[in-house]
Amino acid sequence: MDSNATLPMWSQHLMEYRRARGWVEADLARELKKLRPDLPAVKSLAHMIRSDWETGKHKPGPRYRMLLSTALGVDEANLFSDGPLTSAEDDEASCPSPSVESPLPLALTQPLPSAPPPVGPVAPELVVYFLEQLPGHYRADMFLGPRHLIPTVATQAQLIDSLIRSADGPVRRGLLGAGVAYSALLGWLHQDAGDFAQSARWRDISLDMAHRSADPQLISYALTNKAMLAIDVSDGRAVVDYAEAALADEGRLCPKVRVLGLVHQAHGYAFLRERDRVDAALDRAAGLVPQVDDEHPWGNSCRRTREYIDVQRATAYGRLGAHREAVDLWDRILGSAPESARRDNGVFWTRQATALAALPEPERVVEIAAATTAVASDTGSARLRRELVALNGKASSWAKTPAGRELSEIIATIT
């Protein structure tokens, strides 16, 4: 007789999704701890998984359900459903191991089906619920990358859309605000995964919802997200146009939204080789960063990123070709060698290496590339992989040296 037959379906789901990844309880516990460092010790979490959750003794609370679904790459409703479990083979195909590079499942690149709108009034507490989830998603993205986070965020975006169609008055406007943030996050996740078509689709959805909300902060924020995508396709004029549109109603905007508009404007000018305008926009943004004190849960990179304006300036200087100045800034921000495996820092180091390659300083370039290729593989960040691959072009003048050959071998591991 199957010993699992008497277990609740959700506990069977949890066990099978864990096993499909080849994880023991401690492995899953470590993933939870990465998402929320303030959780109990790994040993305690592993005991909870083994003795409380997978035995069906206690069902995880809302916070743990969200974290488990994120760690396992499964949407929360499916993981804790009472329906039958798909086979472990199917699960493994849709939930790749974090240490193995794999493409996004096809289903994640298709438009989400519309869920039927709920019956009855929509509780205003749901707006708070969705907005409270955002900081956790942003933190998870920095460590996990897009591949593991898209399913969870997409499911919540679909639910928000269905609730908007039923909600009235202030609740609908609040849900539209949440919808802007979730759509913008999905636009970013698909952009980081290298799927620009889906990124553009979600950026458009975000801007549409922002206009429906009639909130100038959200409209400006959605426009800066359009500028962000234009940066990755090196369309400097489009970046400037979107940034200027975002700042068109600047007198009504909070400092954070103005900072975002000015930073994107600076990157647009960098593509156009307008150094004076780059510095002017970033200088204005630097003066506004200390004034950022709003409670919006979205667009908080200027709060999360250490030396935020200097990071933007170093990136812009690299695009301008001012490599020595870029290196001086990166050295002050990051130091001379990588210290963290976080995805964002991997991108910053690679930009530092790009400027170093042009000087050139081959040994430092090789050191940084060796440390960041693993981050690209673990997170599935196409943006990081693309910047690493571009290093070979910057190193063309020393490609035939021992350091150049070593760099080529390192880059070959992710291509």
Protein Blocks (a to p, Z undefined) as FASTA:
>chain_A
ZZklmpcfklmmmmmmmmmnopafklmmmmmmmmmmmbccfklmmmmmmmmmmnomaccd
fklmmmmmmmnopafklmmmcbdcddfklmmmmmccfkbccdddfklmpccddddddedj
ddfklmmmmmmmmmmmmmmmmmnommlmmmmmmmmmmmmmmmmmmmgcjlmmmmmmmmmm
mmmmmmmmmmmnopaklmmmmmmmmmmmmmmnopaklmmmmmmmmmmmmmmnopaklmmm
mmmmmmmmmmmpcfklmmmmmmmmmmmmmmnopaklmmmmmmmmmmmmmmpccfbfghil
mmmpghklmmmmmmmmmmnopamlmmmmmmmmnombdfbfcfklmmmmmmmmmmmmmmpc
fklmmmmmmmmmmmmmmnopaklmmmmmmmmmmmmmmmmgmklmmmmmmmmmmZZ
